[in-house]
């Protein structure tokens, strides 16, 4: 698989439930970032976790990073209908300057 | 809150025509990027720009593409002779070098 593969590809949950999505990568990273994209719109930066960090929180978002497994997860707690969007992980690779390599994304549908 | 802006939001052009996509990055940022997202596919890196020159480019960024920072605030992507397969959403991004990139809302390019 390519750098930054995500699963599941799609997730449908009820409002109030938690949503968890995972991202795997192949090479050593400087950091890993999560972005949200509403349908047909721009990418909104959510959270960045550096390679020496294991967990980070921002509001209802919790990101973990396991460099031994080359994986990251994004947890959205107490989801709201407004969280409906596609979520992408993007890795910044040590040997590749500051460019981001995106995963294929997880489409999250939060039903009211 | 500072934001990256892009114009136009939608550009329709005929195959073979030249297009210029414009971006105004966040004012104190020093790193600038173009990415594209073909409908239903991953966001792909095109080019990064720092200190008035290209710092990295992908295989997609062939001789048909060029970037410029003409006046210290705008950052442009030119496609000299568009092809059907250039139809995509083009995102500009900027960074202060801390790791996170801030994306613009995108320009939807449709080549007919």
Contacts between the chains, C-beta under 8 A, distances in Angstrom:
chain1	res1	chain2	res2	distance
A	30	B	99	6.9
A	31	B	99	4.9
A	33	B	99	7.4
A	33	B	100	6.4
A	33	B	101	7.6
A	35	B	103	7.4
A	40	B	89	7.7
A	40	B	108	7.7
A	41	B	105	6.4
A	41	B	106	7.3
A	42	B	91	6.6
A	42	B	103	5.2
A	42	B	104	6.0
A	42	B	105	3.9
A	42	B	106	5.1
A	43	B	43	7.0
A	43	B	91	6.4
A	43	B	93	7.9
A	43	B	103	4.1
A	44	B	103	7.4
A	45	B	100	5.3
A	45	B	101	6.8
A	45	B	102	6.1
A	45	B	103	7.2
A	48	B	99	5.4
A	48	B	100	5.0
A	50	B	99	7.2
A	88	B	43	6.7
A	90	B	43	7.6
A	92	B	99	6.4
A	96	B	56	7.3
A	97	B	48	6.1
A	97	B	55	5.9
A	97	B	56	4.9
A	98	B	31	5.7
A	98	B	33	7.9
A	98	B	48	6.2
A	98	B	55	7.9
A	98	B	95	6.3
A	98	B	97	7.3
A	98	B	99	7.9
A	98	B	101	7.8
A	99	B	33	6.9
A	99	B	45	4.6
A	99	B	48	5.5
A	99	B	56	5.9
A	100	B	33	7.9
A	100	B	35	7.6
A	100	B	43	7.9
A	100	B	45	6.5
A	100	B	101	6.2
A	101	B	45	6.8
A	102	B	35	7.9
A	102	B	42	5.1
A	102	B	43	4.1
A	102	B	44	7.4
A	103	B	42	6.9
A	104	B	42	5.3
A	105	B	42	7.4
